[in-house]
Amino acid sequence: MPLLEVKGLSAAYGLVPALHRVDFYVDPGEVVGILGHNGMGKTTLMRAIMGFVKVTGGEIAFDGQSLLGQSVNARARAGIGLVPQGREIFPNLSVEENLQVGIAGAGGDMAGTVAGVLDLFPRLKRLLDRRGGALSGGEQQLLALARCLCRKPRLMLLDEPTEGIQPSINDEISETLQELSRRQDITIVLVEQNLDFITGLAQRVYAISNGVLDRQIPREQLTDRRAVSEFMGFVTA
Ligand SMILES: Nc1ncnc2c1ncn2[C@@H]1O[C@H](COP(=O)(O)OP(=O)(O)OP(=O)(O)O)[C@@H](O)[C@H]1O
């Protein structure tokens, strides 16, 4: 059974449609990529799964249970974690405090959880006392990923983790996510415009274009930029 199954999902902002009958699934342990240009509906899709965007039709099932009608908090408790675009961190808290703040009061071994997550982020380990706002964009993205992991999600939704980030840190983010998917029982859905990043990580890749997501890009075509452009809704000359 898929861990996440999205069927015929539609969403709109007022009268303007943003997602049209989106269909895809993610099996447990997979890294699935969704490739799309600006404004094609990637963020809307991630936010709809997390419960921030009202859906107008279709179904989202997580672990066999419908998510529709469930609050954002209930979805988070069920094991879904969103790392939003724009690296949601607290700029005035230190790196260490940023990691603690989301799980304070949740019970359990907070120090152990933070230490376990930091094992995957050697760069952050060296910056524990640095204010979030004084980190580079790439370091902030690593911190946003680490913050999400402290809540021990089973499914991570990543909204354009490489946006505006230096290629050198992209490689580090990619390696961290690869290591994470090898080491832990975690499933990842990643929306991106960055083809190289997505093909380096994802086992399967879908294309989203104008809110329509119904086609997986065959693995062997991911190296053919013209074919990928066509899947993304732009036919090159
Ligand atoms: N709050 C909103 N109100 C009205 N329209 C919106 C809102 N948010 C997004 N849209 C519109 O919905 C469509 C999809 O936007 P979305 O942010 O999901 O795209 P995206 O693929 O994530 O783009 P980007 O790569 O630029 O972040 C766009 O046409 C956008 O203008």
The ligand as an SDF file (V2000), in Angstrom:
LIG
                    3D

 31 33  0  0  0  0  0  0  0  0999 V2000
   -2.5300   32.7930   -1.9530 N   0  0  0  0  0  0  0  0  0  0  0  0
   -2.7820   32.7810   -3.2750 C   0  0  0  0  0  0  0  0  0  0  0  0
   -3.8470   33.4620   -3.7810 N   0  0  0  0  0  0  0  0  0  0  0  0
   -4.1230   33.4390   -5.1080 C   0  0  0  0  0  0  0  0  0  0  0  0
   -3.4050   32.7530   -6.0170 N   0  0  0  0  0  0  0  0  0  0  0  0
   -2.3500   32.0740   -5.5840 C   0  0  0  0  0  0  0  0  0  0  0  0
   -1.9720   32.0420   -4.1870 C   0  0  0  0  0  0  0  0  0  0  0  0
   -0.8720   31.2700   -4.0620 N   0  0  0  0  0  0  0  0  0  0  0  0
   -0.5670   30.8280   -5.3050 C   0  0  0  0  0  0  0  0  0  0  0  0
   -1.4560   31.3120   -6.2160 N   0  0  0  0  0  0  0  0  0  0  0  0
   -1.4450   31.0330   -7.6720 C   0  0  0  0  0  0  0  0  0  0  0  0
   -1.5890   29.6350   -7.8530 O   0  0  0  0  0  0  0  0  0  0  0  0
   -0.7300   29.1800   -8.9010 C   0  0  0  0  0  0  0  0  0  0  0  0
    0.2270   28.1240   -8.3640 C   0  0  0  0  0  0  0  0  0  0  0  0
    1.1060   28.7360   -7.4090 O   0  0  0  0  0  0  0  0  0  0  0  0
    2.2000   27.9060   -6.5770 P   0  0  0  0  0  0  0  0  0  0  0  0
    2.7760   28.8300   -5.5720 O   0  0  0  0  0  0  0  0  0  0  0  0
    1.5980   26.6550   -6.1090 O   0  0  0  0  0  0  0  0  0  0  0  0
    3.2730   27.5950   -7.7290 O   0  0  0  0  0  0  0  0  0  0  0  0
    4.7490   27.0350   -7.6310 P   0  0  0  0  0  0  0  0  0  0  0  0
    4.8680   25.9860   -8.6900 O   0  0  0  0  0  0  0  0  0  0  0  0
    5.0670   26.6320   -6.2430 O   0  0  0  0  0  0  0  0  0  0  0  0
    5.6070   28.2910   -8.0500 O   0  0  0  0  0  0  0  0  0  0  0  0
    7.0670   28.7960   -7.5430 P   0  0  0  0  0  0  0  0  0  0  0  0
    8.0540   27.8480   -8.1360 O   0  0  0  0  0  0  0  0  0  0  0  0
    7.1450   30.1710   -8.1310 O   0  0  0  0  0  0  0  0  0  0  0  0
    7.0450   28.7900   -6.0500 O   0  0  0  0  0  0  0  0  0  0  0  0
   -0.0210   30.4150   -9.4440 C   0  0  0  0  0  0  0  0  0  0  0  0
   -0.7360   30.8680  -10.5610 O   0  0  0  0  0  0  0  0  0  0  0  0
   -0.1120   31.4020   -8.2960 C   0  0  0  0  0  0  0  0  0  0  0  0
   -0.1300   32.7320   -8.7610 O   0  0  0  0  0  0  0  0  0  0  0  0
  1  2  1  0
  2  3  1  0
  2  7  2  0
  3  4  2  0
  4  5  1  0
  5  6  2  0
  6  7  1  0
  6 10  1  0
  7  8  1  0
  8  9  2  0
  9 10  1  0
 10 11  1  0
 11 12  1  0
 11 30  1  0
 12 13  1  0
 13 14  1  0
 13 28  1  0
 14 15  1  0
 15 16  1  0
 16 17  2  0
 16 18  1  0
 16 19  1  0
 19 20  1  0
 20 21  2  0
 20 22  1  0
 20 23  1  0
 23 24  1  0
 24 25  2  0
 24 26  1  0
 24 27  1  0
 28 29  1  0
 28 30  1  0
 30 31  1  0
M  END
$$$$
